[in-house]
Amino acid sequence: MSAEHPEERNASSGESPAGSPGRETGSAPSPSVDERGVSVEPSPGEGRARLILAAVLLALMVAEGFYMWWLLERRLDVHVHEHDALLESKTRDWEALAGRTSQLDAALREDMTALRAEARENGAGLAALKARVEALSGEEADAKQRLAQAEQALRALQDSVGRDERAWRLAEVEYLIGRAQERLRVGRDAAGAREALTLADQRLAALGDAAALPLREALAREQAGLGALSAPDLPGLVLKLRAQAERVSGFPLRHTGGDVTDASAVTPSMDSVPVAERPWWGRAWDWVVEQTRALIVVRHDGARDEAVLSRSDTDREMRLWLMSVREALVAGQAEALALSVNEARGWLVAHYDSEASGPAALLRLLDESALALQGPQWPDLGALSAQLRQLSASGAAAGGE
């Protein structure tokens, strides 16, 4: 074997001899070896090119990362804006729904309050009417009881005193006529007085005397007159007024005698000019006039002009006056009833067509209500007592002869 030179052996193995500068830390890189085993050292320009290429690649990677980060931020911003817009829209919808709910709740509370007030008013009115009916029933029962007691007293007196039957019958008739007159003057009880006169007529019929016929005819006339003096049906009037108040919105409104003038009668118009030739301000003026026509109507009534109330305000005022009439009827206040009826009639005639069937029926009902609390003209039964005395005197004269 041939001995090799140490330097060649180290060069072929890629190692530096011991103690050579290639083994020191931080020394320059060793030169590369080609295929023939000849060392080739890199040039300084090739190292800088590699360094620049690496820097460019690094810059491209950084730029790509920055671009991806910027694109992600843009997408996130878009999603955030969309989410905020959706959240704001939902919030507005919720606030609108909450406002509408509050309005509906307030309206419902107002309706419930009005219904409770009306129910209390109706309850008080019905209680007053019931008490009055019970009082009248008690008076009628008292009158019947008194008549029964009077009959018993007359029978007892007839048994104790030996008078003839005709005289006792006439005495009974006189007593019954006196009780009828008392019921009319003191108790204002037409039904009790009528019943007393009926009993008196039965006593005269039991006599079988032709001379009593004129008195019986007079009794029949007085009974018929008392039948027409029956107490008014206050509950029926109240119910009729309530029904009419519900139909007020269907009444035709009154047309005044004056001319009904709209905005076209008091403002200039450019209708004579074709639309295409009108200036812009002319077309704008016509639009304003048309809008004003739809909102305002002026009625010329004599020397003054009066703005027309809305239909709802007119109907509401009419219902209020009818309610006042009902309350006065229930409370039995004659002065308040007269005032309310006059105001209701005035409002009805001034704002509705009083010749139509509905308003005309309401006028008749108001007239009937105005007379409901007025006392009837109670008749005087003194003429019956005078005729009865004449009959008694004629009977006594006939008996004496």
Beta strands, then each sheet from edge to edge (+ up, - down):
strand 1: 32-33
strand 2: 39-40
strand 3: 260-261
strand 4: 298-301
strand 5: 304-307
sheet 1: 1+ 2-
sheet 2: 3+ 4- 5+
end
